[in-house]
Amino acid sequence: MESKTVKEGVSILNYGLLVMALTHTLIHVFTRVHPALFPVFRAEFDLTLQQLGLIAAMPRICSTILSLPSGFLTDKLGSRTVLIICFLISGIGAIAVSQSINPFMLTVSISAVIITSTPYHPASFSYVTKLFSEKDRSKALGVQSAGGTLGIALGPLSLTLLVGTLGWRWRSLYLLWAFPVLAIIIAIWKLKPIYNFESDKEETGREKRAEEVESSQRSAPKSLLSVGLIMLLVFVALRMLGNGILNSFIPTYLCDVKGLTVSQASLIYGSVSLMGVVAAPLGGYLADRFGNKRWLMFAVAASSVCLLIASLAPNLLLFIGFYFLSGFFGSSGMVATSSIVAKLTPRGQRGMGFALRFLPGSLVGSFAPIVGATLAGLLGLSFLFPISVAVTFVGLAVLKLGVHV
């Protein structure tokens, strides 16, 4: 079991948060590598768009199955144990990807790498929200989220540098990243544990005062599944459906429609995530200032509008500019979503609360790429942009009318 370590006035940039930001980078470093390699996989393994959609969907299917058990394990075993398991599987899976000899092995090993983010998020987000009181929570989550967006960017960028520029084989990229993924386990092991239950007899005066700060700002939720949380999950599902229809095929769109090479498409696809390194901490600050829901609605709407404008841009430069703005606004809203989840979830069930927060993404993501591939086959890749935006705006209506915080 874990013991609490919440402290009043704890520094934002402490060891625990810095480790969480670094682990968030490494858990996401593979997130966009395999979509960026879809043109290569299509040629090397003789795959169709529908088969590529299946490769994109399989990790999501597995993640859906693991979502709720991940939250339960986080609440029972503690964050450190779950995080260590995640990085063991991710590192071993990355090595397996590098040795894949057929589509089946490729799909299974990629899935093993990607699904580790499912138990990772409840464990890490639960840890951070318990490490800080509510007044510092959004700022802390912004720092942690910045690490995740950096990782999402680093994968494709390293692909561009090592494969596109230096001539490495794509398999070597997975092998290279496997080593820091496994090495981070040492830093996780040194984390101070946080116990989940409010009744801990060893709770100190500082811990009690931190709890009083939080409870003075809001009434603690009594149950996990409230109407507000359910409606928030519906919003997340619709937003992820809109994203999932399009995102897996951005590199293919850039190659087939814009005429770019694989390395050029990977550079754009990866670089957009760098926006989050600035946008996520800034989004945490703005969410604190303007309110989580208000900032979330603005950020998601702005991201969608920029994405639609990008698809209508007459040249590549304008496409890149608005695509990057879309990524900036999208990243700036992530923190607000997590902060709302923390507000709507009992402290002792934060692991399950964040498991539910990421469940819609896994569930919808399991079929969204297949839907996207089917629509692209029928209508063309360009039509995925307005479809994605329309679905996202339906989600914003649900957020506006159904979530009250």
N, C-alpha and C positions, 0 to 999 in steps of 0.2 A: 504494500500500500504506500501511497504517497502522502507527504505532509505539506501543508500549505506554506507558501513563501510570499504571499501578497504583502507588500509593504507600502505604507503611506509615504508619498513623495518619492517613490522609487524613480531613478533616472530612466528616461525613455530609452537611451542607448546603453542598456546593460547587457551583460553576457547572454542572458536567456533570449532576449529579443534579437541580438545579432546572430546567434546560432540559428534561430528560427528563420531569419531572413536568408541566411546562407543555405540552409536546408531547402527552403522554398525555391531558391535558384536552382539547386541541383536536382530536385524532384521534377522540375519542369524543363530541364535542359533538352530532354528528348521529345517534348510535346509536339513540336512542329518540324522535327527532322524527317519523320516518315512521310507526312504530306508533301514536304518539299522534295522528297525523293520519288514521289509517285511517277513522274515521267521516266525516271530511271528504272523503277520496278516494272513499269508497263513494258519497257523494251526488254529488260533482262529476263523477266519471267513470263513474257507474252500474255499480259493481263488486259482485260477490258475495263471500261469505266465502272461498270457494275461490280467487277471483282475488286477494283481499288476502293470502291465504296464499302465493300464488305470488310476489307482490311481496316478501314477507318472506323467501321462500326463495331467490330469485335471487342476492342478494349472497352468500349462503352457498355456493351452488353454485360461483360464480366464485372465492370464497375457497378452496374445497377444491382447485381446480385450481392456484391460485397458492401454496399452502402450502409445499410442498417446494422449488419454485424460489426462494421467498423466503428460506428458510434458506440455500440454496446461495449466493445472491447476497450475503447478509449476510457469510458467511464469506469470500467472494472479493473483494467490492468495499469492504467496511467499512460500519459503521453510518451514518456521515454521508451517504454517497452515496445509500443506500437511503432514509433518512429524507427527504432533499430531494425525491426522486422521489415519495414518498408524499404529501407536502403539496402538491406541484404538481398532482397528479391530484385530490386531495381538493378543493382550492380551485376548480379548473376544473369539476369535477363538480357542486359546490354551485351554481355559476352556472348550469349547464345545468338543474339541477332547477328553479330559479326560472323558467325559460323553457319548461317542459314544456307541451305542448299536447294530448297524448294519452297513454293508458296505457302504450304501448310506450316513448315517450321518457321518461316518468316512471320506469318500471322500470329502464331502462338507466342513466339519470343517477343515480338513487339507488344502484344497484349500484356505479357508479364511485366514489361517495363512500364507501360502506361498506367496500368491499374493500380500501381502503388500510390498514385496520387489520391486515390479514393480513401484509404485509411489515413493517409498523411494529413489531409485537410482537417478532419475532426480533431485529430491529435494536436496538431500545431496551433490551430485557431483557438481551440479550447485552452491550451496552455497560455497563449498570449492574453486572452480576455480575462483569465484568472490572475495573471501576473500584474495587471493594471486596473485601477479603479475606472469608473465610467468616464470621468472627465478627461482621462488620457487615452482611453481605449481606441478611439478612431485614429489618433496620431500614431499609436503603436501599430495598429493594423495597417496603416499606410506604409510604415517602414517595412513590415513583413511582406506586404503585397508587392512592394517595389522589387524585393528579391525574386518573387515569382515571375514578374514580367521581364526581369533581366534574364532569367533562365530561359524563358520562352524565346527571347531574342538570341541568346548565345548559341543555341543549337543550330538554327539555320545559318547564322553568321559564321560559325566555325565550319559549317559545311561549305560555304562559299570560299572561305580562306584555304582550308586544307584540301578540299576536293577540287573546287573550281580553279584555284590559283596555283596551289602547290602540287596538284596532280595525285593526291592520295586516293585510294579506293574508299568508297563509302563505308565499307565494312570497318576500316581502320578508325573511322570517326567514332563509332559505337564502342570500340575497344578502348580508345583513348579516354572517353568520358567515364568508363566503368570504374577507373581507379579513384578519382576524387569522390565519386558516389559512394564507394565502399569506405574510403578514408574518413568521411564525415561522421561515421558511426562513433569514432573516438570522442569527438566534440559533443555528440548527443549524450554519450555515457556520463559526461561530466556535468550535465544539467542538474540543477536542483529540482527535485520533484515537487509537484503541487497536488495536494490531496483534494478530492472532490467534495467531501461532505462538510456541511456547515457546522456539524456537531463535534468537530474535532476538539478534544479536551485540551490540546496543547496550543490552541489558538492564542496568539499574543495580543497585547493591547494595541499594537500598531495594526495588526490584521483586523481587529474589531473596528478600529476607527476607519480603516479603508472600506469596510463593509457598510459603516454608517454613512459615509460619503455617498456611496452608491445607492443605498436605500432611501436617502433623503431626496434624491433626484427622481426616483420612480418607485412605484410599488412593485415588489418582486413578483413575477408571474408564478401562479400556483400550479399550473399544469403545462405540460410540454406542447400539446396540440391545441392551440387557441385558433380562433377564426382568423386573426391577423396573420399568424404564422402560415396557416394553410393558404391564404390568399397570396402571401408573399411567395410561397413555393410555386403557385400557379404562374405568377409573374416571371419567376426565374425559369420555369419550364418553357414558357412562350419565348422568352428572350434567347434561351439556349437553342430552341428550335430554329429561330431566325438565324442565329450565328452558325449553327451546325449545317444548315442547308448550303451555306456559302463557303465557310472558312476552309474546309478541307480541299476546296477546288480553286482557291486563289492562285497557287503556283501554276496549276494547269491552265487557268484562265490567262495568266500572264504569258505563258509559253504559246498557247494556241491562238489567242485573240490578239495579244499585244506583240507577239513575235519575239519574245525574249528567250535567252538561253536558260537552262536549268539553274546555273549558278547566279545569273542576274535575277531571276525570279526569286531564288532563295534569299538573296541579299535584301530585296524589298520586303519579302514576306517575314524575314527575321527582324529587320531593322524597325518595323512598325512597333514591335513589342518594346523597343527601347523607350518609347514614349512613356511607358508605364513607370520607368525608374523615377521620372519627375512627377508624372501625373498621379500616381498612387499616394505618395506622401502629401502632395498638394490637395488631392481629393479628400484625404483624411482631415486636413485643416479646414477645408471649405465645408465639409459635412458637419464638423463641430460648430462652425460659425452660422451656417444657414439652416441646419437641420438635415438629418440623414435622408429623409424621404424627399424633401424638396430638391436637394442636390442630386440625388439618384435619378429623379425624373428628368431634370435638366440634362444631366450628363448622358443618359441613354438616348434621349431625343436628339441631342446635338450630334452624338455619334452616328445615329441612323441617317440623319439628314446629310451629314458629310459623306457617308458611304454612298448614298444615292447620287449625290452630285459627282462623286468620283466616277461612278459608272457611266455618267453622261459626258464626262470630260472629253474634249476633242483631241487631246494629245496626252502622251505618257507623263509629262511633267506635272500637268494638272491632276491627273489620276493619282500620282504618288502623293502630291500635296494634300489632297482631300482624304486619301486613304490613311495617311499619317494622322491627320486631324481626327478622323474617326477613331483611330486607335487611342489617341490621347484622351478623348472624352470618355471612351469606353473604359479605359483603365482607371480614370479618376472616379468612376462610380462604384468600383468593386468594394471599396472599404465601407461605403454606406450600407450596402447590402449586408455585409457581415456584422456591422454594428447593430442593425435592426434585428438580426437573428439573435444576437446576444441580449438585447433588451427584451425580446419575446420569449426567452428560454430560461427556465430555472437554472441557477448556478450549478447545482449538482448533476444536471443533465445536459451540460453544454456539449459534451462529446456527441450525444445523440442529436442534439439540436443542429450542430454543424453537419452531421451526417445527413440529416434531412435537408439541410440547405443545399448540399451538393448532389443529393439524389436525383432531382429533376434533370440536372445536366447529364448525369449518367444514363438515366432512362431515355430521355429525348435524344441524347447523342448516339444511342444505340441504333436508331433508325434514321436520324436526320441526314447523315451522309448518303444513305441509300435513296432517300427521298430526293436529295440534291442531285445525285447521279441520274436518277430517272427523269427529273425535270430538265436537267442539262441535255440529256439525250433527246428529249422531245422538243424542247424550246430553244436550246442553246445555252452556253455558259453565261452569256450576258444577262439573261432573264432571271438568274438567281439573285441578283442585287435587289430589284424592286420587290421580289417575293420575300426576301429576308427582311427588308425594312417594314413591309406591311405586317408581317407576323409580330415583329418587335413592338409596333405601335398598339397592337391589340393587347400585348402584355402591359404596356404603360397604362392603358385604360383600367386594367385589373388592379394595378398598383395604386392608381389614383383613388378608385372607388372602394377598394377592399381592405387596404392596410392603413391603420390609424395608430401612429406612434407619436 
